[in-house]
């Protein structure tokens, strides 16, 4: 109402006293303005933390209100009310509202500056002067932790310019700035940059004692907006992983969309990422099977949140169950009738299985047999086995058990009288999976060392979990039956180089932490392989190859399985190893497999005999 009075006073150039129908305009203005401003969201804005976008919204809302106000004035044509009031009043409203909001913001900023006097802040440079960099700049300026010095950007035309008062530097200028002003933090604000480019940038700053952090990709940001809480540490996965190849969505959707999909080992590292990516392909139901209650609880909660965020109609069903329990697996398949199964459940930690071979072979081999037989019994269209490079010329029980699993799928695929497509996908280590060296090194660095490495020359193939899951789904979609797919793992990496890189990313020097070489563990290889034979065939995906490898026919394999099952039921470790070696001639090991339970039983029997 104040702005209406000011508009009348300006128009008539005197102290206005409303008369007659002029009171109608005093009531009309708020009746029109308030709904428009509510619709524009102006009353939800916290102006203390608002930026340029809030100011633009205020202008747009005021313009919409002004247009509506003047149209109503023309329509009503109230005697004694000049039409120019319809122009003056919205302009005065914009000035007063904008000015008051600006004053509030200025007051808070000034108050924050007073509070922060004497507080030592960490000096920071933002690498990337794009939209993400500008947005995070506003958040950093409100921060009590950082003192923003400026931007660094690769675009030459930006060098020397200022963005909201902050200068944009070249990398060469930034090097001098780091030394002269004691910059301690670099923030990579380039959410869409490739991993290769990100790695190059990090390498540039290796010679400086700076802490480098990053913003995640836009797909990870809440509502695509950037805030201080989004800043995260750079992990080794952010540098060593490769950029994804284009996905053949049509191929994947053909076997996933609208169907019931089951994932065993759904709570594990690979299984959980498979579930996340499968959810995006819109199956009608996604069945999560795992024998670990906590893991199942975590992945189910994660997927339920994702469902709400992406408005998915997929029903996510968490099912506690063990893949070696034939009755439970049959019950699940009978009730839900899955079309596709991804079998990711397995014991995979080499030393653990080496010292618990009976349970390792029971879970891996008999669990795979159960899944395969139940799939045949209930007419599952496709079953994909998640395998490992340790199945190639295995030197340990875990690797031999996984090669046995592959042979089960290969043999069944050749059998007549069924329509189930059996395929398997073999790949190396994944960065950050449970039990891998990455989380181990991360913990050891956090504790100040030492970093334990089994051998100075040991190498491994690595792939990120999301890339591995994506390629598993792609490979399963193109399978025709009995296919052994190999994933292109890139170049092998020396574990000691991986450890050094992780130390540097933590902000330490390799001179600050001890490296301890402990010797190869039982069943451990210096180098891993992905192929038993030669000449893998290319597929329509440049990172997936197809191998043609020998296997044992199903009748003979079934007899071996019967004898192996008997040995497992008797906890006969030596017999289990003999069966594995007979069936898998390339299985060679110099280590003595020790089952803790069997060893203790032998010791107890020996003590009884000595006492007698």
Buried (B, 14 or more C-beta within 10 A) or exposed (E): EEBBBBBBBBBEEEEBEBEEEBEBBBEBBEEBBEEBBEEBEBEEBEBBEBBEEBBEBBEEBBEBBBEBBBEBBEEEEBEEBBEEBBBBBBBBBBEEBBEEBEEBBEEBEEEBEEEEEEEEBEBBBBBBBBEBBBBBBBBBBEBEEBBBBBBBBBEEEBBEEEBEEBBBBBBEBBBEBBEEEEBBBBBBBBBEBEBEEBBEBBEBBEEBEBBBBBBEEEEEBEEEEBBEEBBEEBBBBBBBBBEEBEBBBEBBBEBBBEBBBBBBBBBBBBBBBBBBBBBBBBBBBBBBBBBBEEBBBBBBEBBEEBBEEEEBEBEBBBBEBBBBBBEBBBBBBEEBBBBBBBBBBBBBBBBEBBBBBBBBBBBBBBBBBBBBBBBBBBEBBBBBBBBBBBBBBBBBBBBBBBBBBBBBBBBBBEBEEBEBBBBBBBBBBBBBBEBBBBBEBBEBBEEEBEBBBBBEEBBBBBBBBBBBBBBBBBBBBBBEBBBBBBBBBBEBBBBBEBBBBBBBBBBBEBEEBEBEBEEBEBBBBEEBBBBBEEEBEEBEBEBBBBBEBEBBEBEEBBEBBEBBBEBBEEBBBEBBBBBBBEBBEEBEBEBEBEBEEBEEEEEEEEEEEEEE
